[in-house]
Amino acid sequence: MSRALLASAGVIATLAFAAHQASAQPTADTLAAVRARGVVTCGVTPSTVGFAQPDSSGVWRGIDVDYCRAIAAAVLGDANRTRFVTPTTANRFAMLQSGEIDVLLRTTTWTLSREATLGVAFAGVNMYDGQGFMVKRATNISAVRQLDGTTICVLPGTTTETITADYFRTHTMRYTPLPVATIEDLRAAFLADRCNVFTLDVSALAAFRASQGANAESFVVLPEIISKEPLGPVVRQGDWRWFNAVRWTHNAMVAAEELGISSGNIDSVAGSTNPDIQRFMGRIGDLGQGLGLTNDWAARIVSQVGNYGEVWERNITPIGIERGINNLWNRGGLHYAPPMR
């Protein structure tokens, strides 16, 4: 091929690649669409105590539910203007990419490969977690090293499946994986003794244990944590106005706890002379307008849903998980809000 033809082919290839990249970016403005619809649609995990589960009256409860409600409070002014759907582990990203949900809040781990290949962006970390293992107390297993040769129930297509394989290979241990399609079937398989062990994030194991009521003591979460699992809200890449609204909803909840602003005292702190509190309340500056929101957006989150600590105490403390690394940075934890100024 001649040099001219090669150059022409290169230009065509470059233009085709650029067109592909442009078409791959979402053209929708989710913030505008949510406002027009009047509801935030959130994808949450089904039937997981502490994270997302309908109560006896059919009202959804949990930390991921509260995050969805906080987004609605910030964007729509009303935390109750939410709709919850329950994607599977297999279709959760497809539902986000197709626009069936506005934000994925389904105990989903932030990884490089997911952001690099799926066209999604993680807007923050609402829980620092790690993968663990659960066994029945009657097995007398007390450590991961005793799992050599066991059958382990895993959710296919998840980070837990990959990490389990890597861990056992690294430690020259054997196991038989039993892939189970849904989290409900995974729990049922474990209870029916189809596997000796099941593995998920430690928070999900604790949630399952708490759901067993009087039988909770029959189950043991082994002490070893074998991975880092930062969980948080996920949105579509390229839709940056919506990304900012979701990211700063999380940051506002953390900042409120740092500033000592809670749902119980927000009315009384409104008259504070602290400029950080004044900006948070929307009484000075135009931080809300920069996000495409009203200036009292952060105050609405705390008033209607609470700060990060309140959300944790309401949902996660009851299932037996201590704050630990999920505490504020100045209390020995990892949570830290960038300055709201």
CORQUINOR-V368919 format. One record per helix or strand of 2 or more residues. SS is the DSSP state (~ for helix, > for strand). FROM is the first residue (numbers start at 0). LEN is the number of residues. If there is no record, write none. Layout:
SS	FROM	LEN
SS	FROM	LEN
This chain:
~	2	22
~	29	8
>	39	5
>	51	3
>	59	2
~	62	14
>	81	4
~	91	7
>	102	3
~	111	6
>	119	3
>	126	3
>	130	6
~	136	3
~	143	4
>	149	5
~	158	12
>	174	5
~	182	9
>	196	5
~	201	10
~	212	6
>	218	3
>	228	3
>	233	3
~	239	20
~	265	4
~	274	7
~	286	5
~	296	8
~	307	8
~	316	3
~	323	3
~	328	3
